[in-house]
Amino acid sequence: MPTIFNSIQILRIYFMFNKLWGLINQNSKSFIKIIEPFTRINFLIFSIEQNSHTMSL
């Protein structure tokens, strides 16, 4: 079961990136507007994970 779920998730991510690449080809500025919040959220999650690791030590 987990392997099937993982493959579905990978496919979803793949199609999402295909859509994003299509947006890049159309208009790079709009792509930056779309991707900026995602990078901020990823950085936030990363920093929280780093903090939790240091707290556990």
C-alpha positions as a printed Julia matrix, in Angstrom:
57×3 Matrix{Float64}:
  0.0    0.0     0.0
  2.62   2.64    0.93
  4.55   2.1    -2.31
  1.41   2.67   -4.42
  0.63   5.84   -2.43
  4.19   7.09   -2.89
  4.07   6.55   -6.65
  0.77   8.47   -6.84
  2.34  11.33   -4.86
  5.38  11.34   -7.17
  3.06  11.49  -10.21
  1.12  14.39   -8.67
  4.36  16.29   -8.01
  5.57  15.52  -11.55
  2.39  16.88  -13.14
  2.46  19.93  -10.86
  6.01  20.72  -11.98
  4.98  20.23  -15.62
  2.3   22.89  -15.11
  4.83  25.2   -13.45
  7.3   24.74  -16.33
  4.49  25.65  -18.73
  3.98  28.86  -16.75
  7.71  29.62  -16.93
  7.62  29.33  -20.72
  4.59  31.66  -20.87
  5.71  34.32  -18.4
  8.69  34.13  -16.05
  7.44  36.98  -13.83
  4.13  35.26  -13.07
  6.06  32.07  -12.26
  8.16  33.93   -9.7
  4.99  35.3    -8.08
  3.58  31.76   -7.83
  6.76  30.09   -6.56
  7.8   32.73   -3.99
  5.24  31.75   -1.3
  6.16  28.07   -1.75
  9.86  28.78   -1.18
  9.01  30.82    1.91
  6.85  27.99    3.32
  9.58  25.43    2.54
 12.17  27.59    4.29
  9.83  27.97    7.28
  9.31  24.18    7.51
 13.05  23.61    7.13
 13.89  26.07    9.92
 11.25  24.51   12.2
 12.72  21.04   11.53
 16.23  22.34   12.26
 15.02  23.9    15.51
 13.24  20.71   16.59
 16.44  18.72   15.96
 18.5   21.09   18.09
 15.82  21.06   20.82
 15.85  17.25   20.96
 19.62  17.33   21.53
